[in-house]
Amino acid sequence: VQLQASGGGLVQPGGSLRLSCAASGGILSLLRMGWYRQAPGKQRELVADISGGHATHYADSVKGRATISRDNAKNAVYLQMNRLKPEDTAVYYCNRVGPTFLDWGQGTLVTVSS
């Protein structure tokens, strides 16, 4: 399965972005999927995840500002991020929730800066 994250960019503090993750070569509908991020010099962290049945979980750092969703018909997962902060700056990846992972792909860079 190939995962392609997109939708990142430069945004001012307080702004919003919608990240998309498209999968090819496999079906995601049965997998619990997550959005991860890795900031410079830090470990990759799971910020939001969603089950095949659309149950969601959020890290405290994004709770109330992020919404994860999925469209199983399109084999896609999304992350809406609002009220972005400079500390949200990172490369964002989508992947299944571990302990085993799919290929990570390149991710999409989100930079929050004025």
Residue pairs with C-beta under 8 A, 6 or more apart in sequence:
1 23
1 24
1 25
1 26
1 28
1 102
1 103
2 23
2 24
2 25
2 103
2 105
3 21
3 22
3 23
3 93
3 94
3 95
3 102
3 103
3 104
3 105
4 21
4 22
4 23
4 24
4 105
4 106
5 19
5 20
5 21
5 92
5 93
5 94
5 105
5 106
5 107
5 108
6 19
6 20
6 21
6 22
6 108
7 17
7 18
7 19
7 20
7 108
8 17
8 19
8 91
8 92
8 107
8 108
8 109
8 110
8 111
9 17
9 109
9 110
9 111
10 111
10 113
11 17
11 84
11 110
11 111
11 112
12 84
12 112
12 113
12 114
13 84
13 85
13 86
13 112
13 113
13 114
14 83
14 84
15 84
15 112
16 80
16 81
16 82
16 83
16 84
17 80
17 81
17 84
17 110
18 78
18 79
18 80
18 81
19 35
19 78
19 79
19 80
19 81
19 92
19 94
19 108
19 110
20 76
20 77
20 78
21 33
21 35
21 76
21 77
21 78
21 79
21 94
22 74
22 75
22 76
23 75
23 76
23 77
24 75
26 102
27 75
28 70
28 72
28 75
28 76
28 77
28 96
29 52
29 72
29 75
30 52
31 52
31 96
31 97
32 49
32 50
32 51
32 52
32 96
32 97
33 49
33 50
33 70
33 77
33 94
33 95
33 96
33 97
34 46
34 47
34 48
34 49
34 50
34 68
34 94
34 95
34 96
34 97
35 46
35 47
35 48
35 49
35 66
35 68
35 77
35 79
35 92
35 93
35 94
36 44
36 45
36 46
36 47
36 92
36 93
36 94
36 95
37 44
37 45
37 47
37 88
37 90
37 91
37 92
37 93
37 110
38 44
38 45
38 90
38 91
38 93
38 107
39 87
39 89
39 90
40 90
42 90
44 93
45 59
45 61
46 59
46 97
47 58
47 59
47 61
47 62
47 66
47 79
48 56
48 57
48 58
48 59
48 62
48 66
48 68
48 79
49 56
49 57
49 68
49 97
50 56
50 57
50 68
50 69
50 70
50 77
52 72
54 69
54 70
56 67
56 68
58 66
58 68
61 87
62 81
62 88
65 81
65 82
65 83
65 84
66 79
66 80
66 81
66 82
67 79
67 80
68 77
68 78
68 79
68 80
69 77
69 78
69 80
70 76
70 77
70 78
71 77
71 78
77 94
79 92
79 94
81 88
81 110
84 110
84 112
85 112
86 112
86 113
87 112
88 110
88 112
89 110
89 111
89 112
89 113
90 109
90 110
91 107
91 108
91 109
91 110
92 107
92 108
92 109
92 110
93 104
93 105
93 107
93 108
94 105
95 101
95 102
95 104
96 102
